[in-house]
Amino acid sequence: MLRRIDLSGEVPGYSARALRELMPRAAFDVNEALRSVQPLIDDIRHRGTSAVVEIVERFDHVRLEHLRVPDSAIKTAVEELDPELRRAYQTSIDRVRTAHEAQRLPEVVTEVAPGGTVTERYLPVGRVGLYAPGGLAVLASSVIMNAVPAQIAGVGSIALASPAQKNNGGLPDPGILAVAGMLGLDEVYSVGGPAAIGMFAYGTDECAPVDMITGPGNIYVTAAKRAVRGLVGIDAEAGTTEIAVIADATADPVHVAVDLISQAEHDPAAASVLITDSADLADAVDDELARRVPDTRHAGRIQTALAGEQSGTILVADIDEAVAVADAYAAEHLEVQTADAREVALRIRNAGAIFVGAYSPVSLGDYCAGSNHVLPTGGCARHSAGLSVHTFLRAVHLIDYTREALEVVADDVVAFANSEDLPSHGEAVSARFEAR
């Protein structure tokens, strides 16, 4: 079922870069997507609302009279929400809020010299635009993962956009509206894809421009984010979802198989990777995949994902090699299903989120673990982190020196400035001590 890459005993011979090049990875050409997205973004920049309306009609086949969702529609979505689903939404909200509350950062005052202090303050972004996908999967969960950290950070103005659904009267998915209502979000727009990103970046008659855009999406959403990056902040250029599982002979092949299937369900380009030192386990997982995939609801896209170049089984000699391969792959989601799973997990440096043991599947993190599921993909976990309260905060330094404290360091500032041929920099200090 999964193609195999046998690196047993060979991993130590590769540099980190060479090892990364051996990893299964989906082709993800944002620049190519940008060629089709840039004209849409430019159109929104010049024509605003009318351009957004036309783009939504072209791609979602809905003609909008208003981009913004009426308050009554949000209220109705909450009122009509199935009680069981409401309980699930509330569980997720409560746990995500609990975990993210711990990410608050205190103001830090440091005295670097007598009379001289540097205070680091963490200030929230003023206005953010949150994006919730509505394509192959409509992710109400992403509203929670984006909105709760923004609220905890203290963002004062939050707008949400999600694609207009033709079968819902041009409104976003009812689940997305219900979650928005439960979170107290009342500024919601029936706009999806690059149109939503352009709307957030440049504004329309109904939507004021934002300072930052966050939230997952397809390659065209990612390309649109690249197009407006700099004008606004973005969380990341996220690619298609991916899971890697480190498993040894103690792992249950059923657990491994169903977890690989769960992420393949997202998209035909999703990546499912098994890293194991047990060929017997790999065989057993393949058997489970062959048995289970045909009976899944989305068998076609799952089969395509598992058979794609982005998925596979990597055979290694031992857990040391498995850790090295996992760090080279830098998975969005990494599961560790081994003996001493927590010990192995603590050795991992590169992963968006790490799921420890047989009873911490990625699906738990998608919804109700309390962690955030907006995570770096495509190997970006080597240098980037997932969405958090910190995403919506900016560190600002307050520099406060007395006359005496400045005088102590004045000669050093002047010497530094002169060495860089910027004498006026030094004079800006020395002039404060000239007799007048």
C-alpha positions as CSV (number, residue, x, y, z in Angstrom):
1,M,0.0,0.0,0.0
2,L,2.7,2.5,1.0
3,R,5.9,2.7,-1.1
4,R,9.0,1.9,0.9
5,I,12.3,3.8,1.3
6,D,14.9,1.6,2.9
7,L,17.5,3.6,4.8
8,S,18.4,0.9,7.3
9,G,21.9,1.6,8.6
10,E,22.5,4.4,6.1
11,V,21.1,7.3,8.0
12,P,24.3,8.3,9.8
13,G,26.1,8.6,6.5
14,Y,23.8,11.4,5.3
15,S,24.1,15.1,6.1
16,A,20.9,16.7,7.4
17,R,20.3,18.4,4.0
18,A,20.9,15.2,2.1
19,L,18.6,13.3,4.4
20,R,15.8,16.0,3.9
21,E,16.1,15.4,0.1
22,L,15.3,11.8,0.5
23,M,12.1,12.4,2.4
24,P,8.7,11.8,0.7
25,R,7.2,15.2,0.0
26,A,4.4,16.6,-2.1
27,A,5.1,19.1,-4.9
28,F,3.8,22.4,-3.7
29,D,4.5,25.2,-6.1
30,V,3.2,28.4,-4.5
31,N,4.8,30.6,-7.2
32,E,2.8,28.7,-9.9
33,A,-0.4,29.3,-8.0
34,L,0.5,32.9,-7.5
35,R,0.4,33.5,-11.3
36,S,-3.4,32.9,-11.2
37,V,-4.0,34.5,-7.8
38,Q,-2.2,37.8,-8.3
39,P,-4.6,39.2,-10.8
40,L,-7.5,38.5,-8.4
41,I,-5.7,40.3,-5.6
42,D,-4.8,43.2,-7.8
43,D,-8.5,43.5,-8.9
44,I,-9.6,43.6,-5.3
45,R,-7.0,46.2,-4.5
46,H,-8.4,48.4,-7.3
47,R,-12.2,47.7,-7.2
48,G,-12.9,46.5,-3.7
49,T,-16.3,45.1,-3.0
50,S,-17.4,44.6,-6.6
51,A,-14.3,42.6,-7.4
52,V,-14.9,40.4,-4.4
53,V,-18.5,39.8,-5.4
54,E,-17.5,38.8,-8.9
55,I,-14.7,36.4,-7.7
56,V,-17.1,34.7,-5.3
57,E,-19.6,34.3,-8.0
58,R,-17.0,32.9,-10.4
59,F,-15.6,30.3,-8.1
60,D,-18.4,29.5,-5.6
61,H,-21.3,30.1,-7.9
62,V,-23.1,32.4,-5.4
63,R,-24.0,36.0,-6.2
64,L,-23.7,37.9,-2.9
65,E,-25.7,41.1,-2.2
66,H,-23.8,41.6,1.0
67,L,-20.4,40.1,2.0
68,R,-21.1,40.3,5.7
69,V,-23.2,37.6,7.3
70,P,-26.3,39.0,9.2
71,D,-26.2,38.7,13.0
72,S,-29.5,36.8,12.7
73,A,-27.9,34.0,10.7
74,I,-25.2,33.5,13.3
75,K,-27.8,33.4,16.1
76,T,-29.9,30.9,14.2
77,A,-26.9,28.7,13.6
78,V,-26.3,28.5,17.3
79,E,-29.9,27.9,18.1
80,E,-30.3,25.1,15.6
81,L,-27.0,23.4,16.5
82,D,-27.3,19.7,17.4
83,P,-26.8,19.3,21.2
84,E,-24.2,16.6,20.8
85,L,-22.2,18.7,18.3
86,R,-22.6,21.7,20.6
87,R,-21.1,19.8,23.5
88,A,-18.2,18.7,21.2
89,Y,-17.6,22.3,20.1
90,Q,-17.7,23.6,23.7
91,T,-15.3,20.9,24.9
92,S,-12.9,22.0,22.2
93,I,-13.3,25.7,23.1
94,D,-12.8,25.1,26.8
95,R,-9.7,22.9,26.4
96,V,-8.1,25.2,23.8
97,R,-8.8,28.2,26.0
98,T,-7.3,26.4,29.0
99,A,-4.1,25.4,27.2
100,H,-3.6,28.8,25.5
101,E,-4.3,30.9,28.6
102,A,-0.9,29.5,29.9
103,Q,0.8,31.2,26.9
104,R,0.2,34.7,28.2
105,L,3.5,36.6,28.6
106,P,4.2,39.0,31.4
107,E,5.8,42.4,31.0
108,V,9.5,42.1,31.8
109,V,11.5,45.0,33.2
110,T,15.3,44.6,33.1
111,E,17.8,47.0,34.7
112,V,20.8,46.8,32.4
113,A,22.7,49.5,34.4
114,P,21.9,51.8,37.4
115,G,19.2,54.2,36.1
116,G,18.8,52.3,32.8
117,T,16.0,49.9,32.1
118,V,14.6,48.0,29.1
119,T,11.0,47.0,29.5
120,E,9.6,44.3,27.2
121,R,5.9,44.6,26.6
122,Y,3.7,42.2,24.6
123,L,1.1,44.1,22.7
124,P,-1.7,42.5,20.6
125,V,-2.2,43.1,16.9
126,G,-5.0,45.6,16.5
127,R,-7.1,43.8,13.9
128,V,-6.9,40.3,12.5
129,G,-8.7,38.4,9.7
130,L,-9.3,34.7,10.4
131,Y,-9.8,32.2,7.6
132,A,-11.8,29.0,7.9
133,P,-11.7,26.6,4.9
134,G,-14.8,25.3,3.2
135,G,-13.6,23.1,0.4
136,L,-13.1,19.3,0.6
137,A,-13.4,19.7,4.4
138,V,-15.3,22.5,6.2
139,L,-13.3,23.1,9.3
140,A,-15.3,24.6,12.1
141,S,-12.5,23.5,14.3
142,S,-10.2,26.0,12.6
143,V,-12.4,28.8,13.8
144,I,-11.7,27.7,17.4
145,M,-8.0,27.3,16.8
146,N,-7.6,30.8,15.4
147,A,-10.1,32.8,17.4
148,V,-9.4,31.6,20.9
149,P,-5.6,32.5,20.8
150,A,-6.5,35.9,19.3
151,Q,-9.0,36.6,22.0
152,I,-6.6,35.6,24.7
153,A,-3.9,37.8,23.2
154,G,-6.3,40.7,23.5
155,V,-6.9,41.4,19.8
156,G,-9.5,44.1,19.8
157,S,-11.1,43.5,16.4
158,I,-11.5,40.1,14.9
159,A,-13.1,39.3,11.5
160,L,-13.8,35.8,10.2
161,A,-14.2,34.7,6.5
162,S,-15.3,31.3,5.1
163,P,-16.6,30.4,1.7
164,A,-20.2,31.0,0.7
165,Q,-22.0,27.7,0.4
166,K,-24.5,27.5,-2.4
167,N,-26.6,24.9,-0.5
168,N,-26.7,27.2,2.6
169,G,-28.2,30.2,0.8
170,G,-24.8,31.8,0.2
171,L,-23.8,31.7,3.8
172,P,-20.8,29.9,5.2
173,D,-21.3,26.4,6.7
174,P,-23.7,26.4,9.6
175,G,-21.1,24.8,11.9
176,I,-18.7,27.6,11.2
177,L,-21.4,30.1,11.9
178,A,-22.4,28.3,15.1
179,V,-18.8,28.2,16.4
180,A,-18.5,31.9,15.6
181,G,-21.6,32.6,17.6
182,M,-20.4,30.5,20.6
183,L,-17.1,32.5,20.6
184,G,-18.8,35.8,20.4
185,L,-17.6,36.6,16.8
186,D,-20.1,38.8,15.1
187,E,-18.1,40.0,12.1
188,V,-18.3,37.1,9.6
189,Y,-18.0,37.2,5.8
190,S,-19.3,34.8,3.2
191,V,-16.0,35.0,1.2
192,G,-13.5,32.2,0.6
193,G,-10.2,31.5,-1.1
194,P,-8.0,34.3,-2.4
195,A,-11.0,36.7,-2.4
196,A,-11.1,36.5,1.4
197,I,-7.3,37.2,1.7
198,G,-7.6,40.2,-0.7
199,M,-10.6,41.5,1.2
200,F,-8.8,41.3,4.5
201,A,-5.6,42.9,3.1
202,Y,-7.2,45.8,1.1
203,G,-10.6,46.2,2.7
204,T,-14.0,46.7,1.1
205,D,-17.1,48.8,1.8
206,E,-18.1,46.4,4.5
207,C,-14.8,45.1,5.8
208,A,-12.0,47.3,7.1
209,P,-8.4,46.2,6.3
210,V,-6.7,44.0,8.9
211,D,-3.2,44.0,10.3
212,M,-2.7,40.2,10.2
213,I,-4.3,37.2,8.4
214,T,-4.2,33.7,9.9
215,G,-5.8,30.3,9.2
216,P,-5.3,27.3,7.0
217,G,-6.3,26.9,3.3
218,N,-5.4,25.4,0.0
219,I,-2.5,26.3,-2.2
220,Y,-4.4,29.3,-3.7
221,V,-5.1,30.7,-0.2
222,T,-1.4,30.2,0.5
223,A,-0.4,32.0,-2.7
224,A,-2.8,34.9,-1.8
225,K,-1.1,35.2,1.6
226,R,2.2,35.4,-0.2
227,A,0.9,38.2,-2.4
228,V,-0.1,40.4,0.5
229,R,2.6,39.5,3.0
230,G,4.4,42.7,4.1
231,L,1.2,44.8,3.6
232,V,-0.2,42.6,6.4
233,G,1.3,39.9,8.7
234,I,0.5,36.3,8.0
235,D,0.8,33.2,10.2
236,A,2.5,30.9,7.7
237,E,2.5,29.6,4.1
238,A,0.9,26.3,5.0
239,G,0.8,23.4,2.6
240,T,-1.3,20.2,2.6
241,T,-1.6,18.3,5.9
242,E,0.9,15.6,6.8
243,I,1.5,13.0,9.5
244,A,4.6,11.0,10.3
245,V,4.5,8.1,12.7
246,I,7.5,6.7,14.5
247,A,6.6,3.1,15.4
248,D,8.5,0.1,16.6
249,A,7.6,-3.6,16.9
250,T,5.5,-2.8,20.1
251,A,3.1,-0.6,18.1
252,D,-0.4,-1.8,17.2
253,P,-0.6,-1.8,13.4
254,V,-4.3,-1.0,13.6
255,H,-3.5,2.3,15.5
256,V,-0.8,3.2,13.0
257,A,-3.0,2.4,10.0
258,V,-6.1,4.3,11.1
259,D,-4.0,7.4,12.0
260,L,-2.3,7.4,8.6
261,I,-5.8,7.1,7.0
262,S,-7.2,9.9,9.1
263,Q,-4.8,12.5,7.7
264,A,-5.0,11.1,4.1
265,E,-8.7,11.8,4.4
266,H,-8.1,15.5,4.2
267,D,-6.8,15.7,0.6
268,P,-5.5,13.6,-2.3
269,A,-2.2,15.5,-1.7
270,A,-2.0,14.8,2.0
271,A,1.1,13.0,3.3
272,S,1.1,9.9,5.5
273,V,4.6,8.6,6.4
274,L,5.5,5.7,8.6
275,I,9.1,5.6,10.1
276,T,9.9,2.2,11.6
277,D,12.7,-0.2,12.4
278,S,10.3,-3.2,12.0
279,A,9.6,-4.6,8.6
280,D,7.0,-6.9,10.2
281,L,5.1,-3.9,11.5
282,A,5.3,-2.2,8.1
283,D,3.9,-5.3,6.5
284,A,1.1,-5.4,9.1
285,V,0.3,-1.8,8.6
286,D,0.1,-2.3,4.8
287,D,-2.3,-5.2,5.4
288,E,-4.5,-3.0,7.6
289,L,-4.5,-0.2,5.1
290,A,-5.5,-2.6,2.3
291,R,-8.4,-3.9,4.5
292,R,-9.7,-0.6,5.7
293,V,-9.3,2.0,3.0
294,P,-11.9,0.5,0.6
295,D,-14.5,0.8,3.3
296,T,-13.9,4.5,4.2
297,R,-16.2,7.2,3.0
298,H,-13.5,9.0,1.1
299,A,-11.7,6.0,-0.2
300,G,-10.7,7.6,-3.5
301,R,-8.9,10.6,-2.0
302,I,-7.3,8.4,0.7
303,Q,-6.0,5.9,-1.8
304,T,-4.6,8.7,-3.9
305,A,-2.9,10.3,-0.9
306,L,-1.4,7.0,0.4
307,A,-0.1,6.0,-3.1
308,G,1.3,9.4,-3.8
309,E,5.0,10.4,-3.8
310,Q,4.4,12.4,-0.6
311,S,3.6,9.2,1.4
312,G,5.5,6.1,2.2
313,T,7.2,3.9,4.8
314,I,10.8,4.7,5.7
315,L,12.7,1.7,7.1
316,V,15.5,2.4,9.6
317,A,17.9,0.3,11.6
318,D,16.8,1.5,15.1
319,I,15.1,4.3,17.0
320,D,18.2,6.6,16.8
321,E,17.8,6.5,13.1
322,A,14.1,7.0,13.4
323,V,14.6,10.2,15.4
324,A,17.1,11.5,12.8
325,V,14.7,10.8,10.0
326,A,11.8,12.4,11.8
327,D,13.9,15.5,12.5
328,A,14.8,15.7,8.8
329,Y,11.2,15.3,7.8
330,A,10.0,17.9,10.3
331,A,6.4,16.7,10.2
332,E,3.4,18.9,10.8
333,H,2.0,16.1,13.1
334,L,4.4,13.5,14.5
335,E,3.1,10.5,16.4
336,V,5.5,8.4,18.6
337,Q,4.2,4.8,19.1
338,T,7.1,3.1,20.6
339,A,8.3,1.6,23.8
340,D,9.2,4.5,26.1
341,A,7.3,6.8,23.7
342,R,7.7,9.9,25.9
343,E,11.4,9.5,26.1
344,V,11.6,9.2,22.3
345,A,9.3,12.2,21.9
346,L,11.5,14.4,24.0
347,R,14.4,13.7,21.7
348,I,12.6,15.2,18.7
349,R,13.6,18.8,17.7
350,N,11.6,19.3,14.5
351,A,7.8,18.9,14.5
352,G,4.7,21.0,14.6
353,A,3.1,19.0,17.3
354,I,4.2,15.6,18.8
355,F,1.6,13.1,19.9
356,V,2.9,10.6,22.5
357,G,1.9,7.0,22.8
358,A,-1.0,4.9,21.6
359,Y,-3.8,7.1,23.1
360,S,-2.8,10.5,21.8
361,P,-3.8,10.3,18.1
362,V,-3.6,13.3,15.8
363,S,-7.4,13.4,15.6
364,L,-7.4,14.3,19.3
365,G,-5.2,17.3,18.5
366,D,-7.4,18.3,15.6
367,Y,-10.3,18.9,18.0
368,C,-10.2,18.4,21.7
369,A,-6.6,18.0,23.1
370,G,-6.3,21.7,23.9
371,S,-3.3,22.1,21.5
372,N,-3.5,24.1,18.3
373,H,-3.9,22.3,15.0
374,V,-2.7,25.2,12.8
375,L,0.8,24.0,12.3
376,P,3.8,24.3,10.0
377,T,4.0,22.0,7.0
378,G,6.4,21.0,4.3
379,G,9.4,20.8,6.6
380,C,8.9,24.3,8.0
381,A,8.7,22.9,11.5
382,R,12.5,23.2,11.4
383,H,12.2,26.9,11.8
384,S,8.6,27.8,12.6
385,A,6.0,27.0,15.2
386,G,2.3,26.5,15.2
387,L,-0.4,29.1,15.8
388,S,-0.5,30.3,19.4
389,V,-1.3,33.4,21.5
390,H,2.3,34.6,20.6
391,T,1.3,34.8,17.0
392,F,-1.0,37.7,17.8
393,L,1.5,39.5,20.1
394,R,4.3,41.9,19.2
395,A,7.2,42.5,21.6
396,V,7.9,46.2,22.1
397,H,10.9,47.5,24.1
398,L,10.6,50.6,26.2
399,I,14.1,52.1,26.8
400,D,14.2,54.4,29.9
401,Y,17.6,55.9,30.9
402,T,18.3,58.7,33.3
403,R,20.9,61.4,32.5
404,E,23.4,59.7,34.7
405,A,22.9,56.3,33.1
406,L,23.3,57.8,29.6
407,E,26.4,59.6,30.6
408,V,28.1,56.4,31.7
409,V,27.7,54.9,28.2
410,A,28.0,58.1,26.1
411,D,31.6,57.5,25.1
412,D,30.9,54.0,24.0
413,V,28.0,55.2,21.8
414,V,30.2,57.8,20.2
415,A,33.0,55.4,19.5
416,F,30.6,52.9,18.0
417,A,28.9,55.6,15.8
418,N,32.3,56.9,14.5
419,S,33.4,53.4,13.7
420,E,30.4,53.0,11.4
421,D,30.9,56.5,9.9
422,L,27.6,57.7,11.4
423,P,29.0,60.6,13.5
424,S,25.6,62.3,13.9
425,H,24.5,59.2,15.8
426,G,27.2,60.0,18.4
427,E,26.4,63.7,18.4
428,A,22.8,62.8,19.3
429,V,24.3,61.6,22.6
430,S,27.2,63.9,23.2
431,A,25.1,67.1,22.5
432,R,23.1,66.3,25.6
433,F,26.1,66.9,27.8
434,E,27.5,70.1,26.1
435,A,27.5,73.2,28.2
436,R,24.9,75.7,27.0
